[in-house]
Amino acid sequence: ARVLVCYTTTGIVARAAAGERYPAEVGEPVDATIPRHIRGIGSTRTPEDPAGTGPGGWIPGGPHLLERTALDAERWERRLYRRSKVHVRVDARGEPVVDARGLAAIRYQVDDPREYSVRPAELEPLTPEALAHQEKERAHRRRRDAAIHIFTAGAAEPGGGPAGAGIVLEGDGYRRQIALYLGTTSGAVAELVAVLEGLRRIRDRRRPVRLAVESAHVESVLAGAWKGEANRALIERVQALCRRFSRLEVQRVRQRGRHELHVLAETLAGRAVQEQRTREELKAVE
């Protein structure tokens, strides 16, 4: 039924041709009840209803009739735009309302007044398949953008001796612990090997990686500031591997307030050395 809206100087009343009242009461301010998409057509009271009280009739003293157009039935519906959920202004038939340029209006939040113009052909219905595909892509983006944390530590006798490397990798809801025995070497080499082995175990090198090291020497090596000749071949291997990561962040672990996973990495490094000693002792007894 076509809705007819009549208003007077004191307020407005709306009635449908079927006799149903439009949700507007007499006495409400005109600018608060008249929709923005209506056009006025001049008219007067009819002989059949001089008082203007019948369904779709007139209000006494109301010289104008306002007819709601199809645009008054506009509403916002959820659609997909470039794989993101948006709200699209649609008409009574559920079709996107386009402007003079042939573009539809969308909002990312229905209560946000900011609107953007897009081509209707880029809007997709929210089918279960589309939603499943969108959620899969979101999970992939969350995984891609989530940082992988690497905690490294080296253990060796002062001045060189049996050494071990401890590595803890955490990300994507898992934690991996690695303990490596390195033979006789220095603590600086042990930590560089820990860094090298930790980075080697990350396949997707486009993801953000946060690497925690324990010595200023290793920190300067990774920053490219170390100019010494000691362990040059190992240092170049570590630096070359670091350059393959697009989002690598190096942090030095301070002794005070150390992360529990760095303590675990130190424990793993010491365990690797101790287990090797135990094996050698057992072998000697045999």
VEXPA-736904 format. One record per residue: residue in three letters; x, y, z of N, C-alpha, C in turn. Coordinates in steps of 0.05 Angstrom, whole numbers, plus 5000, padded with zeros to 4 digits. Each point is the difference from the previous one (the first is absolute). Example, Ala and Ser with C-alpha at 12.3 -4.5 7.8 and 13.67 -1.06 7.14 Angstrom:
VEXPA-736904
ala526448865156498250245000501850245000ser499350214986501650245001498550225014
//
This chain:
VEXPA-736904
ala501749765000498350245000501850255000arg499250204985501550254999499550165026val502050095012499750155025499750294994leu498050135012499650284996500550145027val501650214999500750155024498850284997cys498550095021498950275001501250145024tyr500450264998501050145023498650285002thr500050105024498850265006502350175012thr499250245008502150175012500849905028thr498449835012500649915027501249725001gly499849844979501149735000499149854975ile500649744999499349844977498749745008val498449894982498749745004500349854973ala500649755001500249844976498049775001arg498849954978498249774998500549854974ala499749755000500249844975497349974988ala500049934974497449964986498449785013ala501349815014498649795013499050085028gly500550255008499050105026502049975022glu502549904994501949985022501550275003arg500550055025501450265006503049964996tyr501250204988502950014999501050085027pro502349905009500950075027500950295003ala498050185000500550285006497550115014glu500450155020497850105016499550304996val497650085004499350284999501550155022gly501250224993501550165020503049964998glu500949794985502949974997501050214982pro502550095004501150214982500149894972val499550174981499949924972502749894991asp502150145007502649914990501049745013ala498749915021500849755013498449764988thr497950054986498349784991499949974969ile500550214986499849984971502649884990pro499949784985502449884990501350194980arg502649944994501450194983499449964971his498949764992499449954972496950014996ile498850225001497250044994499650244983arg497950004985499450244984497250095005gly499550264999497450115007498350044975ile497549955001498150064978497750165013gly499350234988497850165011497349874999ser498350045020497449885000498350155021thr497449935000498150105020498349775010arg498250065020498249805010497949924979thr499249755001498149904979497150035010pro498150014981497250025009499149755015glu501149774992499249755014501049995029asp502050155006501150005027500850285008pro498050175004500650295006501650045025ala499649825019501550035026502849894998gly500649844980502649894997500849805020thr498049845009500649815022500149714990gly499349954975500049734990502849894994pro500249734995502649894993501150134975gly502550095002501250134977498950274994gly498450125020498750254995501850235007trp498750225008501550255005499750105028ile501950145009499950135026498850284996pro498050075015498850274997502250215002gly499950194981502050214999502649924987gly500349754991502549914988499850044970pro501450194989499750064972501749834981his501849835011501849864983499849705006leu500549844979500249715002502849924993leu501249845017502749904994499849704994glu501049924978499949724992502849885003arg500149785015502649865003500849874973thr502450044993501049874975501349745006ala500949864979501249745004502650025016leu501350235000502550035015499549995030asp497650065009499449995028500249725012ala499849804982500249735009502949905002glu501950174997502849925000500749895028arg501849814999501149885024502849914995trp501449915020502849914998500149705002glu501449874981500349715000503049945000arg500649765011502749915001500849884973arg502350074990501149894976503049975003leu501349884981502849984999501150194979tyr502050165009501350184981503049955003arg501249894978502849935000500749835025arg498349805004500449805021499850125028ser498750235003499550125027497050045003lys499049965024497250045005499450305001val497950084986499250285000497050025001his498950245005497250054999499450164974val498149914984499450124975497150115001arg499750254990497350114999498549874976val497749885006498449864980497250115000asp498549954978497350094998498149785010ala497450044995498049815010500349724987arg501249994976500549744987502649875008gly501550135017502649895008502250064981glu499650184982502150084981501550245010pro502650024995501550235009499050264988val499750205016499150274990502550134989val499850094975502250134986499550304997asp502150154999499850294996500250064970ala500350264994500050084972502549894985arg502049925015502449894988499849704996gly497849885010499749714999501549855021leu500650145023501549885022498249965024ala500549795014498549935024501450115025ala498550045021501150115025500449775020ile502349995013500549795020501050145025arg499749855023501150085025501449755012tyr502250055014501249775013498749955027gln498950215013498449975024497450144994val497849865006497450114992499350265015asp501150045024499550245015502150214996asp501949954981502050204993499050164976pro499850275003498950164978501850014975arg502549915002501850014977499149794980glu499750094975499249834978502050014978tyr500249774985501949984978498549914975ser500850094977498749934975501649784986val498549794992501349774987498349914976arg501249854983498549894977498249775010pro497549994993498249785009501049734992ala501549984977501049744991502049895020glu501250165016502049915019498849895026leu497450035003498649905024499149724996glu500549835021499349724998498149935023pro498249824995498249915022501549855021leu498850005025501349865022499149715000thr501049844982499449714999501849855020pro499149775009501749845018502849954989glu500149954973502649954988501850255001ala498850234995501550255001501050065029leu498349955019500850045028502249815009ala499849754991502149805007502750084987his499850094975502550094987501250255013gln498250185009501050245013501349935027glu498849825015501149925026502749864996lys500249844979502649874994502150204994glu499350204984502050214994500850165024arg498050065017500650155025501949845018ala499549745002501849835016502850004989his500250004973502650004988501450275005arg498550224999501250265005500950035029arg498349895018500850015029502549845004arg500249774987502449845003502450134988arg499650134977502250134986501050245016asp498250155013500750245014500949945029ala499549765010500849945027503049945001ala501350125020502949985002500849735011ile502349904990501349765011502250105018his500149895024502050085020502249785002ile502550094999502349825002501650105024phe500549825018501850055023502449824997thr502450125001502549854996501850035024ala501749805004502050015021502349814993gly502450075009502349834997501349945027ala501149775003501349925025502749884993ala502150095014502749894996501750065024glu502149855003501950055022501450274995pro500750155020501550254996502649944985gly500550164979502449964984499849784980gly497749884998499649784980499849735013gly498549824989499649745011497549874989pro499049795012497549884990497850215000ala498650034977498050214997497449894990gly497950155005497349924991498450244992ala498049964984498250214991497149935008gly498650195011497249965007498350194984ile497849904989498250154983497149945007val498450215003497149975005498650174978leu498249874985498450134980497149995009glu498650224999497250015008498450174979gly497849884992498250144981497949814989asp497750124992497849844989499049795020gly500250075026499049825020501849765007tyr502450004990501849775006502650115012arg501549825012502650075011501949774994arg502350074989502049804993502550055016gln501249795012502450025016502249844987ile502450124997502249874986502550035018ala501449785004502549995015502149874982leu502250154995502149904982502650005014tyr501449774998502849995010501850084978leu501950185005501750114979502949925001gly500749845019502849935003501650215016thr502550024994501750195015500150264984thr499050225012500150264987499450215021ser499750254992499550225019497050065003gly499450155021497250075004498950184978ala501750184989499150184978499249834976val501649804993499349834977497549845007ala499749915024497649855007497550164996glu500150265008497650164996499550074971leu502150044985499650054971498849764986val500949765008498849764989497149975008ala499450085025497249995009498250184983val501050244994498650194982499649884973leu502249894989499949894973498049774998glu500149825019498249765000497150085005gly499650215017497350085004498750134975leu501550174987499050134975499649794978arg501749814998499749804979497549845002arg498849985023497649845004497450154993ile500250244991497650164992499849994970arg497849894990499749974971499050254987asp498050135012498950244988501550245010arg501850104984501850225008498850274995arg497450014992498650254997498650085026arg499849815018498650055025501850165019pro498850155018501650145021501349815019val502550045005501549835018501350185021arg499749935025501350145022502149815013leu502550084997502249845008501250125026ala500149845021501250095025502749875004val502150175003502749915005501050105027glu502149885010500850065027502650165002ser501550044979502650145002500150244981ala501550205009500450244983501549934975his501849805001501649924977498149904978val498249825006498249894980498150224990glu499150185017498350214992501450184979ser502650065005501550164981500549864974val500449735001500349854976497550014983leu497749965012497550014985499450274989ala501050215013499650274990502050084979gly501949834995502150064979502150185010ala500250045026502050195011502649875009trp500149735000502449865009502149994978lys502450095005502150024980502349815005gly499849845021502249825006500349774980glu502349865001500549784981499449735012ala499649995026499549745013497349894991asn499949754994497649864992498750134975arg501650114982498950154978498149834982ala500749754995498449844982497249955013leu500049945026497449955013498450265001ile501350225005498650265002498750074973glu501449954978498950064974497649834993arg500149755009497749824996497650105015val500450085025497850105016498950264988gln501750184992499150254989498549964973ala501049824983498649944975497249895005leu499849835020497449885005498150215011cys501050185017498350225011498950174977arg501550054980499150174978497749884984arg499649755002497849864986497350055014phe500050105024497550055015499250294995ser497550044992499150274994499250155025arg499349865022499150135025501349875024leu502650045002501549885022500750225020glu499349955025500650195022501749865021val502350125006501949885019499850165026gln499849855021499850125027502049875018arg501450165015501949895020498649955026val500449775011498749935026501750105023arg498850165017501450105024499849795022gln502050015017500149805022497750035019arg499250255005497850055019497449984984gly498149855011497449974987500149844974arg501749804999500349834976497449854995his499549954975497649854992500449705008glu497949875008500249725008501049824978leu499350074975500949844978503050034994his501150235007503050024998501349845022val498949995023501149835021499849714992leu497849934986499849724989502149954979ala500650194983502149964980502749965013glu500650155021502549965015500149725012thr497849915011499849735011500649794979leu498850044976500449804979502949994991ala501350244999502950004992501749855021gly499550065025501549865021499449705001arg497549934994499249714999501449854978ala500450144977501449864978502849935007val501450195014502749945009500149785021gln498150015019500049805022499349734989glu498249984982499349744989502349884984gln501550174986502449904986502149895019arg500450155022501949915020499149735012thr497449975005499049755011500549774980arg499650054974500549794980502949924999glu501750205002502949945000500949855024glu498850075023500749855025499149714999leu497649964989499049734997501649844981lys500950134979501749864980502749925012ala501050185017502649945013499849775018val497749985014499649775019499849744985glu498850004977499749754984502749914990
//
